Amino acid sequence: MTNASGAEHSRPDPDLSAIMSERQQLLGLTYRLLGSLTEAEDVVQETYTRWYAMTAAQREAIESPGAWLTTVASRICLDQLGSARARREHYVGEWVPEPLPASTDWVSGRWGGGTAVDPADRVTLDESINMAFLVVLELMTPAERVAFILHDVFRYSFAEVASIVGRSEPACRQLASSARRRIRAAQPDAAPAVGRADTVRAFKRAWEAKDIEALIGLLAPDATATGDGGGLVQAVLRPIEGAEEIARFFAGRIDVVPDLELLETTVNGQPGLVAQVDGMPVSVLAFLVTGERIQQIWSVLNPDKLRLWREG
């Protein structure tokens, strides 16, 4: 005998496709907020769990399911960001955001806000995914990060941001403004796209040739290289500073791993490199190029952060 409740749950949910179509949008938002695809996927899963924990009547009473999902996911991220700082204090070595390959289909996504948006300096979705941008986001408070990403990147109005963050509109304006100042202060003018690709290609060739002088010439005098092994693989625990020190370090890696293969690729929408051994990615490198020189290198070796790269 089948009861009414069982019959109701056995029927297909007519709104399922519409609700699930929000998933890419939510992943794009939560990845930018957390800097970790794994954590972003967990947040999106929890968001949908909360949606389907409601009764059908409760779900039907929600005027905009997409706005509800965004609000819940953002609030979960806000809580996560507070605890993430404590967790990263115990992280082995330097923590670098999880790199994304070019094939990631939700990087650009679509705009989130559907109402009038306050005028402000804005960044595009593509700009908001690059490694330099994500690293600067790590310097922000959780509230700054959420307010800035929702307003300046995903185009939510400050009224909408205020309802999500749980602060007044003026407070959210101040949070976004503070975040904007951090971005301007930390990000120098980047080189044109073609120039970035040429510089990264030249770095690859000099690295393969163990040409220390050529490497030094491609690096800014005060360049910094940061490695993230997460304690799972060997990596330098502190950033390497200075062009000569960085050049000698990378040239030496060829001797340590003689079968290392370097491939040009796209990392978070920017020219980058992937290092492989026997066809398996062991490191992904992202670059910040200013002028014709490399200012920052981020090398992610933590295998937990290379899942997408190893899955092809």
N, C-alpha and C positions, 0 to 999 in steps of 0.2 A: 504493500500500500504506500502510495506516495502522497505526502502532505503538501499543502499549498506552498509552504515555504520552499520545499525541495524543488517543486516545479518551477518556482520563480527563479531560483538560482541556476536551474538547468538551461533556461532560455538564454540565447546570446544577448549580450548587452548592446543595444542599438547605438549607444554613444561610445563604445569601446574604441572604434577607429579614430574618432575625433579626439578622444582623450589621449590615446597613444601617439597621435600625431604631434603632441606637445613634447614628446620625449627628447627629440633632437634639440629643441629650443632650451629645455631644462638642462641638458648636458652641457650645451654651450655656456649657459649662465653659470652653472655650478663649477665647471672646470675653471672658469676665469676667477671665480670667487675663492676656490680652494687651491688651485695650482696642481691638483692631483686628479687624474682621470679615475683612478680606483676609488678615491673618496667621493668624487662627483657621482659615479655610478651608484655608490651606496646611498647617497642622499636622494637621488632620483627614485631608487627602489623604495626607500622609506616614504617618500612623498606619495607614491602610488599606493603603498600599503595603507596609508592614512586615508586616502581617497576611498578605497574599497572597504575600509573598516566602517564607513558610514552606511546608514540605511539608504535604500533607493530613494526614499522620500527626501532625505537630507541632501543627497546629491542633486536631485531634481530642483531643489529650492535654491541652488547656487546659480546665480545669473550668468557668471562667466567662469566656467571650469578652468580655462587657461590661466586667468588671473589668480584663481584660488591655488592652483598648483604652483605658480610662480611665487606667490606669497609664502606658502608652506616651505618650499625648497629654500627660499632666501633666508627664512627664519632658522631653518635647520643649519644652514651654512654659517649664519651669524653665531650660533652656539658652537659650532664646530671650530670656527676660527679662534675662539677664545681658548679652547682646550688644545688646539693645534700648536699654539705658541709654547705651551708647557711641554707637549710631546717632543717638539723639535729641539728643546733645550737638552734632551737626552739622546738626540739623534747622533749617530757616530759620524763625525766630520761635518762637512758643509751640506746643507739641504738646498737642492736646486729643483725648481718646478719640473714636473714630468713632461718630457718632450713629445711632440706630436708629429707624425709623418704627414706628408702632403695629402695622402689619400683619406684623411679624416674628413668625413662628409658633413659634419655639423660645425666646422670651424666658422664659416661665414653666416650660416643660418639666416634668420629673418629678424626684423626689428620687433622688439617686445611691446613697447608702449602703444596704446591706441588712442590716447587723448592728446590734447594740446601740450606741447613741451616747452619748458622755460628755455629761452635762448642762453647759450653758453658755449664755450670752447668745447669741441667734441673730438672724439677719436673714432675711427671706423672700427668695425668688427675685426677686420684683418689686422689692423694696428694693435688691437687689444689682445691679440693672441701671441705676439712675438715674445721671445724669452726675456728681452730687456724690460719690456713692459711688465711682465709677470713678476720679475724680480723686484721691481720697484713697488709693486702691490704688497709684497711681503713686509715692507717697511710701514705700512699703514695700520691703523687700528682696525679692528673688525668692522665697526660702524662706518668708518671712512670708506673702507673697501666696498662694502655692500652699497652704500649710498652712491658712490662714484660709478660703480659698474652699472647699477640699475639706471641711473640718470644719464651719464655721459656716454655710455656704450650702448645700452639697450633702449634708450629713449623714453624711459618712464618719467612722467611728470613728478615734480617734487611732492605734489599731493599724494600720488600713488606711492612714492618712496616712503613718505612719512607714515602711511598706513602699514607698510610692510615692516619698516624698521622700528616703529613704535616711538617715534620722536616727532617734534613739531616740524612744520615746513621750514621755518627759518633755521632750525638746528640742522636739518638735512642739507639745506643750501650751504651752510657753513662747513659741514663735513665734506661735501663734494668739492667746495672751493679749496679746502685744506689739502685734499687728495690731489687736486689739479696742480697745486704749487709743488707738491712732492714730485710729481711726474716731470714738470718743467725743470726742476732743479737737478734731477737725477739723470735725465736723458738728453745728451747733447744731440745736435743735428746729425742725423744719420746720412750716410752716403746714398746716392741714387741706387736703385735696384741693380742696374747693370754693373755699376762700380763695385757693389757688395759682392756680387757673384765672381767678378774678376779677381778681387782680393782674396776671397776664400779659395778659389782655384789655385792662385799663386801660392798660398799658404800650403795647400795640399802637396803641390809639386816640390816645394822647398823642404817640407817635412819628409817626403819620401826619399829625397836626395840627401837628407841629413845636412842640409846647407844652412849652417847656423847664421852666417852673415845675411843670407837672403831672408831668413826668418826674422832676424832682428830688424831688418829694413821694412818688413811688413807690419811690425808691431809698434804701437805707440810707446814712447819711452816709459810711460807710467801704466802700461797695460797690466791687466790682472787676468789670471787663469784660475778657475775654480772647478774642482772635481767633486763629484758626488758618487761615492761608492756605498753609502749607507751601512758601512761595516760588513757588507756581504762580499765585497771584492776589495782588493788592495787599491787604495787611492790616497793621494796626498790629502791630509786632514785639514790643512789650512790653504787659503789661496796663495798662489805664486805671484809675486809682484816684480815688475820690471821686465823690459823686453829681452835682455840677455838671459836672465834666469829662465824665463818661459821658453826661449828658443833652445837653450841647452837641455831643458827637461824633455821637450817634445822630440828633439833629435835623438836623445838617449832611449826613448821608448822603442824606436825601430830596432835597436840592438837587443832590447829585452824581449820584444815580441817580433822576431824576424819574419814571421808569416802574416803579419798584419796587412790587411788590404783596406785602402781608403777609397770611399766612394762619395762623389758629390751627390747631395740630396737637398730636400727642402725640410727645414726643421721649424715648426711653428710659423710657417709662411715665409721664412727667410732662408737665404742660402746657407747651407751647413754641410757637415760631413758625418758619415757613419763609418766606424771602424769595425771590420769584420775579421774573424778568424775561422777558417774552414766554412765560410759562408754564413756564419752566425754572428749577428751584431753583438759587439761587446761594449761599444761606447757610441754615444751620439753627441756631436759637438755643435753648439749654437754659438753665433758670433755677433758682436756689436761692432760695426765698422763705421768709423767717422773719418771723413775725408777719404784718404786712400790707405788708412792704417787701421789695424784691429785694436780696439780699446778693451774689449772683454771677450773672454772665451769661457763658455760653460760646457763642461764635459760630464755627461751623465753615464755612469758605469753601473749603477745599482740595477741589477737584473729585474727587480720588481717594477722598475719604471720603464723597462724596454719591452714590455709584453707585446704592444702593438707592432713594434719593429721586428720582433722575432716571429710573430704570427704572419708577417708578410703583408 
